[in-house]
C-alpha cells in the first residue's frame, strides 16, 4: 500500500511532487515569507532552522513529504505521516502554504487531493494532529468534514520548548464518500 500511497499527485495546475533536494532553495524562500508562523509548528523552517528541518524531511522517518507546486511555483509543503498499513491509517501534516496563496482555496485542494488518493489506495482513516493554538488549521480541517476526537494533552515538546496540547482530528473513508467527495 505504501508504494501506491506515496506517488506524485496532480489536479490541474496543482502538483504534489515528492520532496527532493532540488526543492531546497524554493522551499526555503517560501518558508521565509512568514517568520511569525513557526512558533506554533513542532519544528521550525525559519531561516535559522531551515536546513536541519529540511534534512529531517528528506531523511524519511515515517514522513512522505511533498513540495506543493502551483503552476511552476513552489508554494509550500505537506506530507503523509505515520502510515500504518495494518490499521489502514495515515496522518496528513507537516503542511505549510505561502501566505500569498492562503485563502485562495489552494490548501483545501491540496488536502482533498491527498484525501481522495489515500482512500483510493485503501486507507480507511486519515488523521490530522494540530496544535491547539493553531485555529487556522483547525478551521480548515473542520471545513473538510473532519471530526475532532479530543485533545492529546502535553503530547509533544516543540522546537521552542513549548509543551504542546495537540488536537486529534480524523476523517473516515465512508464519511468522505458520504459527502460526495472524490
Phi, psi and omega per residue, in radians:
X1 nan -0.701 -3.084
X2 -1.086 -0.631 3.128
X3 -1.183 -0.451 3.070
X4 -1.515 -0.416 -3.136
X5 -1.295 -0.836 -3.011
X6 -1.613 1.387 3.085
X7 -2.278 2.811 3.053
X8 -1.114 2.496 -3.114
X9 -2.205 2.650 -3.138
X10 -2.621 2.615 3.080
X11 -2.610 1.728 -3.102
X12 1.027 -2.095 -3.117
X13 -1.418 -0.261 -3.111
X14 -1.480 2.234 3.081
X15 -2.299 2.410 2.971
X16 -1.910 1.972 -3.034
X17 -1.991 2.349 3.106
X18 -0.851 2.207 -3.116
X19 -1.136 2.376 -3.091
X20 -2.532 2.948 3.140
X21 -0.939 -0.577 -3.120
X22 -1.109 -0.275 -3.126
X23 -1.612 -0.093 -3.003
X24 -0.918 -0.966 -3.008
X25 -1.238 -0.662 3.104
X26 -1.170 -0.678 3.103
X27 -1.231 -0.659 3.077
X28 -0.976 -0.819 -3.133
X29 -1.121 -0.744 3.131
X30 -1.096 -0.767 -3.111
X31 -1.207 -0.513 3.131
X32 -1.264 -0.217 -3.082
X33 -1.280 -0.219 -3.137
X34 -2.478 1.324 -3.104
X35 -1.134 -0.427 -3.081
X36 -1.338 -0.249 -3.052
X37 -1.419 -0.455 -2.943
X38 -1.105 -0.515 3.112
X39 -1.063 -0.352 3.088
X40 -1.697 0.173 3.048
X41 -1.776 2.698 3.111
X42 -1.116 -0.673 3.088
X43 -2.284 2.759 -3.066
X44 -1.830 2.391 3.013
X45 -1.947 0.431 3.066
X46 -1.233 2.955 -3.063
X47 -0.958 -0.604 -3.116
X48 -1.287 -0.388 -3.050
X49 -2.082 -0.026 -2.975
X50 -0.991 -0.892 -3.024
X51 -1.069 -0.740 3.123
X52 -1.143 -0.758 -3.140
X53 -1.154 -0.731 3.122
X54 -1.108 -0.739 3.090
X55 -1.044 -0.648 3.079
X56 -1.113 -0.668 3.095
X57 -1.138 -0.764 -3.131
X58 -1.219 -0.439 -3.114
X59 -1.269 -0.105 3.106
X60 1.491 -1.851 -3.112
X61 1.063 0.646 -3.127
X62 1.509 -0.008 3.113
X63 -1.683 2.342 3.021
X64 -2.037 1.503 -2.947
X65 -1.530 2.572 3.112
X66 -2.177 2.558 2.838
X67 -1.522 2.345 3.094
X68 -1.681 2.069 -3.065
X69 -2.087 2.188 3.087
X70 -1.938 1.923 -3.014
X71 1.188 -2.015 3.096
X72 -1.915 0.093 -3.031
X73 -1.854 2.221 3.024
X74 -1.314 2.131 -3.061
X75 -2.083 0.069 3.119
X76 2.899 -2.825 -3.115
X77 -2.581 2.802 3.023
X78 -2.810 3.023 -3.100
X79 -2.788 2.670 2.811
X80 -1.524 2.386 -3.108
X81 -2.296 2.758 2.988
X82 0.872 0.712 3.130
X83 -1.110 2.250 3.128
X84 -2.200 1.730 -3.066
X85 -1.081 -0.737 -3.095
X86 -1.133 -0.549 3.112
X87 -1.649 -0.109 -3.118
X88 0.961 0.798 -3.059
X89 -2.254 2.532 3.043
X90 -2.577 2.650 3.043
X91 -1.805 2.563 2.961
X92 -1.925 2.241 -3.126
X93 -2.965 -2.769 -3.092
X94 0.949 0.622 -3.046
X95 -1.682 2.408 3.047
X96 -2.567 2.340 3.114
X97 -2.195 2.335 3.127
X98 -0.910 2.410 -3.095
X99 -0.981 -0.546 -3.081
X100 -1.365 -0.063 3.020
X101 -2.018 0.057 3.014
X102 -1.209 2.517 3.131
X103 1.417 0.059 -3.136
X104 -1.700 -0.092 -3.062
X105 1.639 -0.118 -3.103
X106 -1.070 -0.787 -3.127
X107 -1.063 -0.718 3.080
X108 -1.079 -0.687 3.098
X109 -1.127 -0.717 3.095
X110 -1.036 -0.874 -3.091
X111 -1.132 -0.742 3.125
X112 -1.097 -0.682 3.110
X113 -1.077 -0.788 -3.141
X114 -1.202 -0.712 3.131
X115 -1.140 -0.875 3.116
X116 -0.935 -0.837 -3.095
X117 -1.160 -0.776 3.137
X118 -0.999 -0.843 3.135
X119 -1.172 -0.606 -3.137
X120 -1.120 -0.496 -3.121
X121 -1.703 0.146 3.012
X122 1.930 0.036 3.023
X123 -1.205 2.454 3.108
X124 -1.984 -0.254 -3.127
X125 -2.492 2.242 3.079
X126 -2.031 2.327 -3.122
X127 -1.979 2.672 2.988
X128 -2.287 2.225 3.093
X129 -1.976 2.019 -2.952
X130 -2.218 2.312 3.040
X131 -0.941 2.294 -3.123
X132 -1.043 -0.359 3.109
X133 -1.414 -0.174 -3.023
X134 -1.656 1.373 -3.124
X135 -1.106 -0.603 -3.127
X136 -1.081 -0.818 -3.132
X137 -1.199 -0.637 3.104
X138 -1.112 -0.739 3.109
X139 -1.110 -0.654 -3.125
X140 -1.145 -0.764 -3.125
X141 -1.296 -0.539 3.052
X142 -1.101 -0.700 3.123
X143 -1.096 -0.525 3.087
X144 -1.311 -0.209 -3.131
X145 1.756 0.211 3.126
X146 -1.271 2.710 3.118
X147 -1.902 2.305 3.039
X148 -1.438 2.054 -3.083
X149 -1.546 -0.371 -3.137
X150 2.726 -2.954 -3.117
X151 -2.146 2.218 3.034
X152 -1.517 1.807 -3.035
X153 -1.257 2.388 3.111
X154 0.818 0.804 -2.994
X155 -1.271 -0.537 3.135
X156 -2.743 2.852 3.057
X157 -1.880 2.162 -3.085
X158 -1.436 3.069 -3.117
X159 -1.064 -0.376 3.127
X160 -1.510 -0.158 -3.045
X161 1.662 -0.060 3.114
X162 -1.157 2.304 3.044
X163 -1.503 1.949 -2.939
X164 -1.636 2.326 2.890
X165 -1.579 2.298 -3.022
X166 -2.052 2.126 3.041
X167 -1.318 2.301 3.095
X168 -1.799 2.039 3.140
X169 -2.016 2.622 3.105
X170 -2.540 2.849 3.080
X171 -2.500 2.270 -3.140
X172 -1.780 2.632 -3.086
X173 -0.976 -0.752 -3.105
X174 -1.216 -0.495 3.063
X175 -1.191 -0.742 -3.137
X176 -1.137 -0.771 3.119
X177 -1.126 -0.635 3.138
X178 -1.173 -0.361 3.123
X179 -1.476 -0.104 -3.102
X180 1.382 0.232 -3.140
X181 -1.358 2.852 3.008
X182 1.567 nan nan
